[in-house]
Amino acid sequence: MDINGQALVLQDIADLYKTAPKMERAAENTPLPVGTPAPDFELPDAQGDLVRLSDSQGKPLILVFYPLDWSPGCSQQLDLYQQELDEFEKRGVNLLAVSVDSIYSHGAWASVRGITFPLLSDFHPKGEVSRRYHVYRETDGFSERALYVLDAEGIIRYAHVSPYVHHIPDIYELFGVLDSLSETQPSG
């Protein structure tokens, strides 16, 4: 690939988010209430394999809704989660990330960014799962930046919608939620 006569390397592509248009709109939605069962769904991952939320039961899960692959805040947020994957694994938690982008966009973006946890495509019907979780932004055609922490039975124990779409949730707050969740779970 060539831009202005210069060959791009993979790192140049990975850094394109730094010059992308900003996304600074206020949140439009409030999340599902804590204590309710998380709606089940089935979405394809970047390889086209179907992932069902119900297949994750038995282990706590973080469900990450993010607006778009390649965007500034999403690149930073998912890079952070990838860098801290060991911390999530130490806490016995799986991650699933969902956006309205296609499986092809997810595959390319994950490859360029080195993301190894599943990116699920809420592409068709567009935003159906995001709508079920009350995080679809009708005015923009993508989801809020939102987090749900589900316990091993699939009950929502934490729900967060960022006040502005570009705000990345505090990872230390998330770790605190996960730690308090593990303290309240019976040991097996």
C-alpha positions, 0 to 999 in steps of 0.5 A: 500500500502506498500513501503520498508515495510512501510505503506503509508498514504494519505499525503505520496502519496500527497507528492510523487511529491517532489521526482519525476523526474524533468521536466526542458525543454524549451517551444516548442510552442507559444500560440494562439493570444490574441483577437481570439475566443477560440476554443470550445471543449468537454472533460470528467472531472474526473467523466466522465461527458462531459464539453463543453467550450461553456457552460462556456460562460457568465462568464470569465474563466481561461483555465489551460493547465498543463503537467501531474498529479502527477508531481512536478510543476503541483502538486504545481501549482494546489495546489496553484490555489485550495488554492486561489480559493476564490480569483478566485471566488471573481473575478467571474472567473471559472477555467478549467484545462486540461491535457492528463492524463486519467479521472481515474488519474485525479480522484485519483490526485484530491482526494489526493490533494483536488482539487475541480475545474474540471480537464479535460482529453485530453486523446483520441485522445491524446492532440487534444485540446492541439493541437488546443490551440497550446500548445501540446509538440510533443516531450514529448506527453503532453502539455506546462504549459499554461494559457488562460484567456477568457472573458465572450464571449469566446475571449482570453484576455490573453495567456501565455506559461511558458518559461520552463515547470517547471515554474509556472506562477506568480499568482499575474500577473494572478490576475492583468490580471483578475482585468484589465479584470473586469475593461474593462467589462461593468457592468451588 
